[in-house]
């Protein structure tokens, strides 16, 4: 019986740069959302000419960081630490990803 892998683990095993449509299907969002998030620097991406691509290892790492931040944010809210939660949310927005040009 095979072990169920997390989404970041599945993405990390992809052996090529991911296109926006492919990533959109995996994350169950639209291609437009992927492009907007990449342009805003929230999803790690890179360009090859005019094409936007996503490194599977960088995306997997980003997903893991997002999950960790979301859990810390949720725990802070449950504890009533609204300042901690707000700071964590601001850090999530400020350090969400990187867009580079090749």
C-alpha positions as CSV (number, residue, x, y, z in Angstrom):
1,X,0.0,0.0,0.0
2,X,1.5,3.4,-1.0
3,X,1.7,6.3,1.4
4,X,-0.3,9.4,0.7
5,X,2.1,12.4,0.0
6,X,1.4,15.9,0.9
7,X,0.9,18.4,-1.9
8,X,4.3,20.1,-1.3
9,X,5.9,16.6,-1.5
10,X,4.1,15.8,-4.7
11,X,5.1,19.2,-6.3
12,X,8.7,18.9,-5.2
13,X,9.0,15.6,-7.1
14,X,8.1,17.2,-10.4
15,X,11.2,17.2,-12.6
16,X,10.6,20.3,-14.7
17,X,9.6,23.9,-14.4
18,X,5.9,24.2,-13.8
19,X,3.6,26.3,-16.0
20,X,1.0,28.5,-14.5
21,X,-1.9,26.3,-15.7
22,X,-0.4,23.2,-14.2
23,X,0.2,25.0,-10.8
24,X,-3.3,26.4,-10.9
25,X,-4.8,22.9,-11.3
26,X,-2.7,21.6,-8.4
27,X,-3.7,24.4,-6.1
28,X,-7.3,24.5,-7.3
29,X,-7.2,28.2,-8.3
30,X,-7.4,30.0,-11.6
31,X,-4.4,30.8,-13.9
32,X,-5.2,34.4,-13.4
33,X,-4.8,34.0,-9.6
34,X,-1.4,32.3,-10.1
35,X,-0.2,35.1,-12.4
36,X,-1.4,37.8,-10.1
37,X,0.2,36.2,-7.0
38,X,3.5,35.7,-8.9
39,X,3.5,39.3,-10.1
40,X,3.0,40.5,-6.6
41,X,5.9,38.3,-5.4
42,X,3.7,36.0,-3.2
43,X,4.5,32.8,-5.2
44,X,8.1,32.2,-6.1
45,X,8.5,32.4,-9.8
46,X,10.9,33.2,-12.6
47,X,10.7,34.3,-16.2
48,X,12.1,32.8,-19.4
49,X,11.6,35.6,-21.8
50,X,7.9,36.4,-21.5
51,X,7.0,33.1,-20.0
52,X,6.4,32.7,-16.2
53,X,7.6,29.4,-14.7
54,X,7.7,28.0,-11.2
55,X,10.5,25.9,-9.7
56,X,8.9,22.9,-8.0
57,X,11.3,22.9,-5.1
58,X,10.7,26.6,-4.5
59,X,6.9,26.2,-4.7
60,X,7.0,23.2,-2.3
61,X,9.1,25.2,0.2
62,X,6.7,28.2,-0.2
63,X,3.7,26.0,0.5
64,X,5.3,24.6,3.6
65,X,6.1,28.1,4.9
66,X,2.5,29.2,4.2
67,X,1.1,26.3,6.1
68,X,3.4,27.0,9.1
69,X,2.5,30.7,9.1
70,X,-1.2,29.9,8.8
71,X,-1.0,27.5,11.8
72,X,1.0,30.1,13.9
73,X,-1.6,32.8,13.0
74,X,-4.5,30.5,13.9
75,X,-2.9,29.6,17.2
76,X,-2.2,33.2,18.1
77,X,-5.8,34.1,17.4
78,X,-7.0,31.2,19.6
79,X,-4.7,32.5,22.4
80,X,-6.0,36.0,21.9
81,X,-2.6,37.3,20.9
82,X,-3.9,39.6,18.2
83,X,-0.6,41.6,18.0
84,X,1.3,38.4,17.4
85,X,-1.2,37.3,14.8
86,X,-1.1,40.6,13.0
87,X,2.7,40.6,12.9
88,X,2.7,37.1,11.6
89,X,0.2,38.0,8.9
90,X,2.3,41.0,7.9
91,X,5.3,38.8,7.7
92,X,3.4,36.4,5.5
93,X,2.5,39.2,3.1
94,X,6.0,40.7,3.1
95,X,7.9,37.5,2.5
96,X,5.5,35.5,0.4
97,X,7.7,34.9,-2.6
98,X,10.2,36.1,-5.1
99,X,9.9,37.0,-8.8
100,X,13.1,37.0,-10.8
101,X,13.8,37.5,-14.4
102,X,16.2,35.3,-16.5
